[in-house]
Amino acid sequence: MSRARGALLVALAIDNFGTGLFLPLTLVYLTRVVGLPLALAGTIVPLGTVAGLLVPPLAGRLTDRVGARLVVILAQLVQAAGVLAYLLAGSAVAVVVAAILVAAGQQAFYCALYALVADVAGDVPKDRPFAVVGMVRAASFGAGGLVAALLLTGYGTTGFRLALGTNALTYLLAALVLLICLRKPLGRFLPPACRLTAGPLRDRPYVALILISGLFGLSLDVFLIGVPVFVLEQLRGPSWLPGAIIALLTLCTSVGGTLALRLTHRLSRIDAMRFGSLLYAVWWLSCLGAVLVPPAAQPGYLLAVTLIIATANLVFGPRANALAEAAAPRAARGRYLAAFQYAFTAAQVVAPAVVALFSVAIWLPWLVVAVCAVLAVFGLNRLAARLPAHAVHPPRPGESGG
């Protein structure tokens, strides 16, 4: 399977490089190049995300029926079509179509991605494969962002179009790599009668896992969109600081995934997730503490405490995905992992409303997310005994099981 693993990592690196080229620039592109008002552009893109909520049930069933590989390839083709639609868009209606296509492709991609990684990894605990995938994707996304910055600096408006065109090509190239290099069926497909397992929304412990992971997802999404608002609007900090903070987080994610696993290998998945949730709460409270720091020292302070949320991501993320994969019945894994993605999609929808609480008080968004992180800790305490034992305590190297 080493060739398959290499091909998968190459495909994901290409995919995320392209995503890094354009995704952070979406709203700026719509306002500066397409010419939409910011309020309209800021409404259309979330509408696409909401429309994408319809995709996971279909993507999950399709994954169980035809395999994760084909679903991931289809998702990349849909995303390529969406990016090309952005490139050709000249009106709000065309932008709506593009936003829906991109969101639908992203939802289908994430619904099937971890099932595909699990298939390629084989019968081993999935913590390390998921961590390696996270490292590759983070590094590639960061590289794409750097290239996008160079394109915009050197080519202005044309740079936006170059970024879009390249992004579409990367999706097509990644799909081609998976199509050619992962030809053999990777999953152990079951007869149709065996797929008639109860759906994930009837599995109460799994629903609880989705809700708790949504609290984690909210922390990350509020970080990504809230830090620029907090630094620039609330603290009146330097314009370079939000980008530096996010770049530091990306750097830590791209190099620290397997190290974090080694340092926490004695912890069960639930214990590691509890530790990560506590770190999120500590980060939010530390970030709020920036208001007490002299302005000249705020950049250094915020960069330093970013290491806390970076550690939380490294500890929580791979373990949560591995737990979700291991707790899913084999006959319905596609549907279960697709449902698990609702945790992160819902967080994307809710996060802007949390960030908007800055208009009420500078401390309110941080308090809300810190409380969510603490609630996740207590939720995990109750959840540990309700999930399958092999999912909570995976076999260590040298032990039997998967």
Disulfide bonds with the S-S distance in Angstrom:
none
